[in-house]
Amino acid sequence: MLLHRRSLGVRARLVFLTLATMLPLVALAGFGIVNAVDNQRTEVRRTVIERTEALLAAVDNEINGAQSVLRVLAASPSLLSGDLEAFDKHMRAALDPSELAIVLHDDAAQQLVSTNRPFGTPLPRQTASEMLDRVVATGQPQVSDLIIGAVLRRPIVTVGVPVFREGRVFYVLAMALDPKRLSNVLQRQNQPAKWTVAIFDRKGITVARNKELERFLGVAAAPILLDHMNRDAADDWFANVTKDGEPVYSTFRRSAVTGWEVAIGVPRKAADGPLRTAQFTAFGGGAAVVAVSLVLAWWLGRAIRRPVAALMISARALGAGSRPDVRIRGVRELEEVGEALRISADELEQRAGARAAAEAALRESEERFRTLADTLPQLVWTCLPNGKCDYLSRQFRSYAGLSETDPSSVEWQRDLIHPNDRERTAECWRAAATGSSEYDIEHRIRGRAGTHRWFKTRGTPLRDETGNIVKWFGASTDIEDIVMAREALTRSRDELSLAVAERTQELAAANAHLTEEILAREKTQAALIQSQKMEAVGQLTGGIAHDFNNLLTVILGNLHLLERNLPLSEARLRGYAQAAGRGAERAATLTHRLLAFARRQPLAPRSVDLNRLVTGTSELLGRTLGENIALETVLAGGLWRTRVDPNELENALLNLVLNARDAMQGTGRLTIETANVHLDENYAAAHDEVTPGQYAMLAVTDTGSGMSEEVRAAAFEPFFTTKAESGGSGLGLSMVYGFVKQSSGHITIYSELGRGTTIKLYLPRLTTREAEVFAETTAPRTPRAATRECILVVEDEDDVRAYSAGLLEELGYEVVAAANAAAALRVLETQPVDLLFADVGLPGLNGRELADRARQRHPDLAVLLTTGYAKNAIVHNGVLDSDVELISKPFSPDALAHSIRRILDARDDRTPQA
């Protein structure tokens, strides 16, 4: 039927064009994509799964090889017979260079023998013992997850096998493997370079990787892969993103030997390569079809071009106002359009006459409106639906300073409104434009001088037949005087209310400030009184102890001499002397505690490891506490060293433990804890005598009866005790307090009644790395003078001076005595002296200053100082100058003899020989 028609319609031509272009393209592309994707993806997936299973077998073989070595060692006769030294040699001979270590553990995970430590070296307890526990529980070889080795201090995996004795697991033999060894296994499989291959332990942590092992060792698997492994869903193929952000397709397999997962990630770009090939094929074929379709469309377009050109000429003539001569042939629709153009031209001629009459009437109406608006006192305006004013009355332009030729843009209109009223005006306009309310608002409008006045603005919309707004008519009336009167009335009421509120607030603030000042002053006064009391008691006890030490020096020294010179037949007199000596030594201990509280005891600080000190004294403390008190230690790793007198620290720790034992009445749990602590500025401001910084903390916690607030406040005062009479001197905590303060530390008490007590000692961190070597020497007998060496004894106490001089003469030294520094300097000017033995607390020049002056004149002079307390001899934190030695009062004859002999011998060693 179409063949007999003179022309085809546009719709029919477009249908033919679409069918000729799209159907062949869709058919070819669909067939190519489906066929290529199915074949290529199936092949890639099968290859990846086979390689995953091959890698899993290789890793299992590596683990089985390590287990085989351990099984051979487990059957060693030296191990079965308990000869661990011989077994250590056997292990070292069997250790392969690729293996980190072989370690023998007992059934409690304690390391007995390790190839990375010499035999007999103390070994730490295995902290990550989960694998060892499984070996003991199952009696079967086991493999650990990734752990940090207790000795190696690096990430490792361990393989363990049981060693049986008497039918049970007696030892566990473990081998530490470097993760790099497993990574080498992956790399030997010759996987494609772009593939990502990894081994994950049972927790999903990376154990080995074919690339960038150092970066990803110990890192958890990617979230998607980890989720599949946790659900135990061994999917053959799923989309994933590696930890380094690469999109891949992943598959994994779980080992029955280790419980680990071996996973391979193939880049999606490589896997989707077949898809891109298929797409290229499909689009290439489609492009060919499109080219054919374009040729067909071009041919069809030529048939349409001529009638369209004729139609375009007619349309231009109609636009120019002339009558078009439309003669269109060939396309039926275009012929109909040409006919419509001829009809439209006739109608346009009729409408043009009507529009001219309407425009004349509109111009007359607008002229009347403008005349009326210009005569009104209000500011009259009209605007379009979008808010842009298209007319402003003469009064409006005069008020705003706008000439008749100046345009009024939307931005100018916005700036005309006061900044504080713009948002409110915009909201009112939007509500009126949507018809939800009227446009009626009071706002401020700027005049030509830049000042703003209040206006009341109202707007009325003009709508067409459909109800749409076509224009707004409005007027703004000046209400400045009304607003000013209204604000004046409101301001009078508000000012009165504000004045009352401000005065009330000032009185309340003044009262609160006064209350705070009173409380702060009371707290400061209480702290000052307590500090003055402790300082006064400290000065008193220090002075008493110093004088008492001078007396004890004479008493103990003469008792030692008396005991030494009594014949063996005088056993009864020797017993009296020994009893008197023991009493004097107890008195010396009491003065030592008094000096400790007064912070005037001589100290010998060293670099101390608190963990080692606690470990070394734990056995003694356990015996001290008894069987019914459990002793627990919590020692921090990487603990800072501190500089403190270790002997005094042990005494302080023993005092705290004894107090805790008494508080628990023989039953409970005592915990000793160490930690690294930083005391900041806020903490130092809230506590007296605290320097901000880093400290090593030693804490003793008991489960005893605790302290009340009153007892805790007085706990550090000397002779204060809650025990019954004869239960203690009350100097234990006082001594600890003084020792810690003298060591530049800090001590606190935390206690609750019925809940126990914690006492924390904060000792300053030692920042130097210098190693201190302390040599201990023993003297089987009292050394005497080698030659007639001369010693100058300077002591203001007559009895002490006489005792010291007599003792040195008895030892064979030539002795010159002086009562003060001035006499001693005169002696040094008149005769040679080998050693100066002086008291620190001399009147006038003290012993330290005397030694300095004597050294200026005689640089090789040996010096030994003595004191009941080291207040004047201390240079910094209880430390004497390196070239001056100190002996504390009271001293024994042997102690004095050894000190003098050591100093003189050291001087002789330094003196060049002729």
Salt bridges, closest charged atoms under 4 A:
GLU43 OE2 - ARG46 NH2 2.59
GLU50 OE2 - ARG46 NH1 2.78
GLU53 OE2 - ARG253 NE 3.81
GLU62 OE2 - ARG181 NE 2.63
GLU62 OE1 - ARG188 NH2 3.85
ASP88 OD2 - ARG92 NE 2.84
GLU99 OE2 - ARG181 NH1 3.69
ASP107 OD2 - ARG168 NH1 3.19
GLU130 OE2 - ARG134 NE 2.57
ASP145 OD1 - ARG202 NE 3.47
ASP178 OD2 - ARG154 NH2 2.87
GLU212 OE2 - ARG215 NH1 3.32
ASP227 OD2 - ARG231 NE 3.03
ASP232 OD1 - ARG254 NH1 3.12
ASP235 OD2 - HIS228 NE2 3.15
ASP236 OD1 - ARG253 NH2 3.11
GLU261 OE2 - ARG254 NE 2.29
ASP272 OD1 - ARG41 NH2 2.87
ASP325 OD1 - ARG327 NE 3.58
GLU333 OE2 - ARG332 NH2 3.31
GLU336 OE2 - ARG332 NH1 3.79
GLU339 OE1 - ARG342 NH2 1.83
ASP346 OD1 - ARG323 NH1 2.27
GLU364 OE2 - ARG368 NH1 3.31
ASP374 OD2 - ARG394 NH1 3.43
ASP390 OD2 - LYS471 NZ 2.99
ASP421 OD1 - ARG424 NH2 3.16
ASP421 OD2 - ARG444 NE 2.91
GLU423 OE2 - ARG430 NH2 3.55
GLU438 OE1 - ARG458 NH2 3.65
ASP440 OD1 - LYS456 NZ 3.04
ASP440 OD2 - ARG458 NH1 2.36
GLU442 OE1 - ARG486 NH2 3.13
ASP478 OD2 - ARG453 NE 2.88
GLU506 OE1 - ARG503 NH1 3.32
GLU517 OE2 - HIS513 NE2 2.70
ASP547 OD1 - HIS546 ND1 3.32
GLU619 OE2 - ARG623 NH1 3.31
GLU632 OE1 - ARG669 NE 3.95
GLU648 OE2 - HIS592 NE2 2.97
ASP662 OD1 - ARG661 NE 3.52
ASP662 OD2 - LYS723 NZ 2.81
GLU689 OE1 - ARG599 NH2 3.20
GLU689 OE1 - LYS741 NZ 3.83
GLU709 OE2 - ARG712 NH2 2.70
GLU717 OE2 - LYS533 NZ 2.43
GLU752 OE1 - ARG755 NH1 4.00
GLU772 OE2 - ARG643 NH1 2.45
GLU789 OE1 - ARG901 NH1 2.99
GLU795 OE1 - LYS889 NZ 3.02
ASP798 OD1 - ARG801 NH2 2.71
GLU829 OE2 - ARG857 NH1 2.63
ASP834 OD1 - ARG907 NH1 3.39
ASP839 OD2 - LYS889 NZ 3.43
ASP852 OD1 - ARG848 NH2 2.47
ASP881 OD2 - ARG848 NH1 3.23
ASP883 OD2 - ARG855 NH1 2.81
GLU885 OE1 - ARG902 NH2 2.74
ASP894 OD1 - ARG564 NH2 3.24
ASP905 OD1 - ARG901 NE 3.02
ASP908 OD1 - ARG907 NH2 3.26
